[in-house]
Amino acid sequence: MRRTEAEPQQLALFPGRADTPPATLPEGCSWHTLTVAGESLGYTLRRSRRKSIGLVVRDTGLLIQAPVWASRRQIEEAITQKAAWIREKLRTRGERLELLALQAEQWRSGGHIPYLGVTLTLHLDGSQALRYQGDPSAPHENDGLWLPLPGDATSGRIQERAQGWLQQRAHIDFDARLQRYLQWSGQSMAGWSLSSAHGRWGSCTIQRHIRLNWRLIHFAPHLIDYVVAHEVAHLSHMDHSPAFWREVDRLYPDFKQARDVLARHTPETLPLF
C-alpha cells in the first residue's frame, strides 16, 4: 500500500545507510543484503574455522564472522534474532561517525574543544608560548587556549599540541583528586598513570595501581570525581560486591547519577580529541 502524507512516518529500524557496502572489502570477504522488518540491511561476511556465528558492528558497518559450514539461512536467522542489538550498535556507530566528521572543522583557529565540562576556543599564535586565558583549574565557557603555532598549521599539528596540553592538565587534575579520595578512604595505592583505553574510564589492578583515562578531562568535575572514587574504592574491594558499592557511596554519595551519564559516553564513542 502506498504511504500517504497524512500517515505518520515510521522510524528507520536500521539508522543511517545500513545497506551501503564499504568502499573496499577485506580479502576473503563478501557483501550481502538481507531484508529485516521490511528494511534492507547489508553486511560483510567472513568465513573461518570458528565454531559459532559472530556479529560485530564497526565503522565500516555490520561484519558477520561465520564458520565455513554455516548456511546463509543460519547466518540470516542469527542476524534477525539480533536485530535490536544491531540497530543500537548502528545508531552508536552513526553518532560516532558524525562526531568524527566534525573534527575536520575542529582543529583550526577558532575551533572548540571540551574541557572540564566547558568549551574552550582554540587560537594560534606562533610568536608566543602556549598560554591559557583564565584559570585552567577553574575554567569558564569560551576561555581561550593559545597554541604556539603559525596560522597555517595543519589540523594534525593543532590536534597534537592541544591534546598534549589536555593530557598535561589531566595529570595535574586527576592527581589532586586521587590524593583527596585516598585521604578520605584511608587507603594507599602503589601508583597511578593516564590511560588511552577505548573501553573503560578507569581501572585498578591487584597490585594497587590505578589507571585513569585522560579523556575524562573533557567532562565536568563531578563525573571525574565518580571515576576516581570508583577506582579508589577498589583498593578496599577488588570486585563489584555490595560492600564495594557501599564504599563508593561513602566516598561519593551522588555516584549513581554520574555512573548513568558515563555509561552513555564510553571512551570508544568519543571523537578522537
Secondary structure, DSSP 8 states (H G I E B T S, - for coil): ----TTS-----SS-S-TT---SS--TTEEEEEEEETTEEEEEEEEEES-SS-EEEEETTEEEEEEETT--HHHHHHHHHHTHHHHHHHHHHHHHHHHHHHHHHHHSSTT-EEEETTEEEEEEE-TTS--EESS-TTS--TT-EEEES--TT--HHHHHHHHHHHHHHHHHHHHHHHHHHHHHHHT---SEEEEE--SS-SEEE-TT-EEEEEGGGGGS-HHHHHHHHHHHHHTTT-SS--HHHHHHHHHH-TTHHHHHHHHHTS-GGGS---
